[in-house]
Amino acid sequence: MQHSLKLKKPLAVFDLETTGTNISKDRIVEISVAKAMPDGSVEIKTKRINPEMPIPIESSLIHGIYDEDVKDCPTFKQLAKSLAQFMQGCDLAGFNSNRFDIPMLVEEFLRIDNGIFDLKNRKFVDVQRIFHQMEPRTLEAAYRFYCNEKLENAHSAEADTVATLEVLCAQVERYEGAKIQDKSGKELEPVKNDVEALHEFTSANIVDFASRMAYNDKQEVVFNFGKHRGKKVVDVLKREPAYYDWIMQNDFPLDTKQKLTQIKISMAGSLFG
């Protein structure tokens, strides 16, 4: 297949099927990546993965992958190096990818090697966010709306991945130049055939992928859960240092712990720098 996006570097559009939705505990059972190249070509790779844990029946009923289907498949650890190489230098895109697929993939890589899958200098394009901002619905509805076709084999990683890429291309064609208003009433033209612009529209305010932290209206990092929701992270860590230890010792995603640690280190640097 070909795509119509204007790319400066490859864009890896991907989708995961998993044992569940808990980023810290669940595992990937299938991944499909459609790597869109600047020359318009697309290379697709799909792999099933042994999650090294039972797949709950409620998850199998959604994606159709059962324990028997993956018992002889490679583990994520066995695939990690080749997968990282295939996605090396790529910006990342998916459907709800900022809140689920990217954090889940990052978590799998972090369990193996902290440096094998570097997110620095990558852009993130969440096709669902464009869709929900412009036409709030689901992937099947998005495919029908933008591509005027019925999505066959929904919840198959490859079918969902290809559909997501086709929807993204159609979104850019439909909305490039379209104006919307932000919360303050300012008029914007957010959708452009440019990954950096799409990243700004869908992903620019991410602190950690699990959204345990967020930016407030002043672009300050605040906690986004629990008793300190809405409070500046730096203020909480100064007043209650044990809160950092509590997060590090409990069931929070590794990415969240890593980002919080970076904030803590930067605080120490500002004190002694």
C-alpha positions as CSV (number, residue, x, y, z in Angstrom):
1,M,0.0,0.0,0.0
2,Q,1.0,3.7,-0.3
3,H,0.2,6.6,1.9
4,S,-0.2,10.4,1.3
5,L,1.4,11.8,4.4
6,K,4.3,14.3,4.0
7,L,7.0,12.8,6.2
8,K,10.5,13.9,7.0
9,K,11.3,10.6,8.6
10,P,9.4,7.3,9.0
11,L,6.2,7.1,10.9
12,A,5.5,3.8,12.7
13,V,1.8,3.3,13.1
14,F,1.2,0.5,15.4
15,D,-1.5,-1.4,17.4
16,L,-1.3,-3.9,20.3
17,E,-3.4,-6.7,21.5
18,T,-2.8,-7.5,25.1
19,T,-3.8,-9.6,28.1
20,G,-5.6,-6.6,29.6
21,T,-5.4,-2.9,30.2
22,N,-3.2,-2.7,33.3
23,I,0.0,-1.1,31.9
24,S,2.1,-2.3,34.9
25,K,0.9,-5.9,35.0
26,D,-0.5,-6.9,31.5
27,R,1.5,-8.0,28.5
28,I,1.5,-7.8,24.7
29,V,0.2,-10.8,22.8
30,E,0.3,-9.3,19.3
31,I,1.8,-6.2,17.7
32,S,1.5,-4.9,14.2
33,V,3.5,-2.0,12.8
34,A,2.9,-0.2,9.6
35,K,6.0,1.8,8.9
36,A,5.1,4.7,6.6
37,M,8.2,5.9,4.7
38,P,8.9,9.4,3.4
39,D,8.8,8.1,-0.2
40,G,5.1,7.0,0.3
41,S,5.8,3.3,0.7
42,V,4.6,1.3,3.7
43,E,6.2,-1.8,5.3
44,I,4.0,-3.9,7.6
45,K,5.2,-6.3,10.2
46,T,2.9,-8.3,12.5
47,K,4.0,-10.6,15.3
48,R,2.2,-12.7,17.9
49,I,4.0,-12.9,21.3
50,N,4.0,-15.3,24.2
51,P,3.0,-13.1,27.1
52,E,4.4,-15.6,29.7
53,M,1.2,-15.3,31.6
54,P,-2.4,-16.7,31.0
55,I,-4.6,-14.6,28.7
56,P,-7.9,-13.8,30.5
57,I,-10.9,-15.2,28.7
58,E,-12.5,-11.7,28.6
59,S,-9.5,-10.4,26.7
60,S,-9.4,-13.4,24.3
61,L,-13.1,-12.9,23.5
62,I,-12.2,-9.4,22.3
63,H,-9.2,-10.0,20.2
64,G,-9.6,-13.7,19.4
65,I,-6.1,-14.7,20.7
66,Y,-6.0,-17.6,23.2
67,D,-3.2,-19.2,25.2
68,E,-3.0,-22.0,22.7
69,D,-2.4,-19.5,19.9
70,V,0.7,-18.0,21.5
71,K,2.3,-20.8,23.5
72,D,4.9,-21.5,20.9
73,C,5.4,-17.9,19.9
74,P,8.6,-15.9,20.8
75,T,8.5,-13.8,24.0
76,F,8.8,-10.0,23.9
77,K,12.4,-10.3,25.2
78,Q,13.2,-12.5,22.2
79,L,11.6,-10.0,19.8
80,A,12.7,-6.7,21.5
81,K,15.9,-6.1,19.6
82,S,14.5,-6.6,16.1
83,L,11.4,-4.7,17.0
84,A,13.4,-1.7,18.3
85,Q,15.6,-1.8,15.2
86,F,12.5,-1.8,12.9
87,M,11.0,1.2,14.7
88,Q,14.4,3.0,15.2
89,G,14.3,6.6,14.1
90,C,10.5,6.5,13.6
91,D,7.9,8.9,14.9
92,L,5.0,7.0,16.5
93,A,1.3,6.9,15.8
94,G,-1.7,4.8,16.7
95,F,-5.3,4.9,17.8
96,N,-5.5,5.9,21.5
97,S,-1.7,5.3,21.4
98,N,-0.7,8.1,23.9
99,R,-2.8,6.6,26.7
100,F,-2.4,2.9,26.0
101,D,-0.3,1.5,23.2
102,I,2.8,3.7,23.7
103,P,2.9,3.3,27.5
104,M,2.4,-0.5,27.2
105,L,5.1,-0.8,24.6
106,V,7.5,1.4,26.6
107,E,6.8,-0.7,29.7
108,E,7.7,-3.9,27.9
109,F,11.0,-2.4,26.7
110,L,11.8,-1.0,30.1
111,R,11.5,-4.4,31.7
112,I,14.3,-5.6,29.4
113,D,16.7,-2.7,28.9
114,N,16.3,0.9,29.9
115,G,18.1,2.1,26.7
116,I,16.9,-0.2,24.0
117,F,13.9,1.9,22.9
118,D,14.6,5.6,23.2
119,L,11.7,8.1,22.9
120,K,13.9,11.2,22.6
121,N,13.4,13.2,19.4
122,R,10.3,11.3,18.4
123,K,6.9,12.8,17.7
124,F,3.7,11.1,18.8
125,V,0.5,11.3,16.7
126,D,-2.7,10.0,18.4
127,V,-5.2,9.4,15.6
128,Q,-8.0,8.9,18.2
129,R,-7.4,12.4,19.6
130,I,-7.7,14.0,16.2
131,F,-10.9,12.0,15.7
132,H,-12.4,12.8,19.0
133,Q,-11.6,16.5,18.7
134,M,-13.1,16.6,15.2
135,E,-15.7,13.8,15.1
136,P,-16.1,12.0,18.4
137,R,-16.5,8.2,17.8
138,T,-14.8,4.8,17.7
139,L,-12.2,3.3,15.2
140,E,-14.9,1.3,13.3
141,A,-17.0,4.5,13.0
142,A,-13.9,6.5,12.1
143,Y,-13.1,4.1,9.3
144,R,-16.7,4.2,8.0
145,F,-16.8,8.0,8.3
146,Y,-13.4,8.8,6.8
147,C,-12.9,5.9,4.4
148,N,-16.6,5.1,3.6
149,E,-16.0,1.4,4.2
150,K,-16.8,-1.2,6.8
151,L,-13.8,-2.3,8.9
152,E,-13.5,-6.0,8.6
153,N,-11.7,-8.1,11.2
154,A,-11.8,-5.3,13.9
155,H,-9.6,-6.0,16.9
156,S,-7.1,-7.9,14.7
157,A,-3.9,-5.9,15.2
158,E,-3.0,-5.8,11.5
159,A,-6.6,-4.8,10.4
160,D,-6.7,-2.1,13.1
161,T,-3.2,-0.8,12.2
162,V,-3.9,-0.5,8.5
163,A,-7.3,1.1,9.2
164,T,-5.6,3.6,11.6
165,L,-3.1,4.6,8.9
166,E,-5.8,5.0,6.3
167,V,-7.9,7.1,8.7
168,L,-5.0,9.3,9.5
169,C,-4.4,10.0,5.8
170,A,-8.1,10.7,5.3
171,Q,-8.1,13.0,8.4
172,V,-5.2,15.1,7.0
173,E,-6.9,15.4,3.6
174,R,-10.3,16.4,5.3
175,Y,-9.1,18.7,8.0
176,E,-6.0,20.5,6.6
177,G,-6.9,24.2,6.9
178,A,-10.0,23.6,8.9
179,K,-10.5,26.0,11.9
180,I,-11.5,25.2,15.5
181,Q,-11.5,27.2,18.7
182,D,-9.5,26.3,21.8
183,K,-10.9,26.7,25.4
184,S,-10.0,30.4,25.4
185,G,-11.9,31.0,22.1
186,K,-8.7,31.4,20.1
187,E,-9.1,30.2,16.5
188,L,-6.7,27.5,15.4
189,E,-5.9,25.4,12.3
190,P,-4.4,22.3,14.1
191,V,-4.4,19.7,11.4
192,K,-1.6,19.9,8.9
193,N,0.2,17.3,6.7
194,D,3.1,17.5,9.0
195,V,4.0,15.1,11.9
196,E,5.3,17.9,14.1
197,A,2.1,19.8,13.8
198,L,0.0,16.6,14.5
199,H,2.2,15.9,17.5
200,E,1.5,19.4,18.8
201,F,-2.2,18.8,18.4
202,T,-2.4,15.4,19.9
203,S,0.6,14.8,22.2
204,A,2.4,18.0,23.2
205,N,1.2,18.1,26.8
206,I,2.2,14.6,27.8
207,V,4.3,14.3,31.0
208,D,4.1,10.5,31.6
209,F,2.1,8.2,29.3
210,A,-0.1,6.8,32.2
211,S,-1.2,10.4,32.9
212,R,-0.3,10.2,36.6
213,M,1.1,13.7,36.1
214,A,-0.1,16.5,33.8
215,Y,0.5,20.1,32.9
216,N,-1.7,22.8,34.5
217,D,-2.8,26.0,32.8
218,K,0.6,27.6,33.7
219,Q,2.4,24.6,32.1
220,E,3.6,23.4,35.5
221,V,3.7,19.7,36.2
222,V,1.1,18.6,38.7
223,F,-0.1,15.3,40.1
224,N,-3.1,14.0,38.3
225,F,-4.4,11.5,40.8
226,G,-5.0,10.8,44.5
227,K,-4.7,13.2,47.5
228,H,-2.3,15.6,45.7
229,R,-4.3,15.9,42.4
230,G,-3.8,19.3,41.0
231,K,-0.8,20.1,43.2
232,K,2.6,21.0,41.7
233,V,4.9,17.9,41.8
234,V,7.9,20.0,43.0
235,D,5.9,21.4,45.9
236,V,4.7,18.0,47.0
237,L,8.1,16.5,46.8
238,K,9.5,19.3,48.9
239,R,6.8,19.1,51.6
240,E,6.4,15.4,51.6
241,P,9.5,13.6,50.3
242,A,8.1,10.2,51.4
243,Y,5.5,10.5,48.7
244,Y,8.2,9.9,46.1
245,D,9.3,6.7,48.0
246,W,5.6,5.6,48.2
247,I,5.2,5.9,44.4
248,M,8.5,4.1,43.7
249,Q,7.6,1.2,45.9
250,N,4.1,0.7,44.6
251,D,2.4,-0.5,41.4
252,F,3.0,2.5,39.1
253,P,4.3,2.2,35.6
254,L,8.0,2.3,35.2
255,D,7.7,5.3,32.8
256,T,5.9,7.3,35.5
257,K,8.6,6.4,38.1
258,Q,11.3,7.4,35.6
259,K,9.7,10.8,34.8
260,L,9.1,11.5,38.5
261,T,12.7,10.6,39.2
262,Q,13.9,13.0,36.5
263,I,11.8,15.8,38.1
264,K,13.3,15.0,41.5
265,I,16.9,15.0,40.1
266,S,16.3,18.3,38.3
267,M,15.1,19.8,41.7
268,A,18.3,18.7,43.3
269,G,20.3,20.2,40.4
270,S,18.6,23.5,40.8
271,L,19.4,23.6,44.5
272,F,23.1,22.9,44.0
273,G,23.7,24.2,40.5
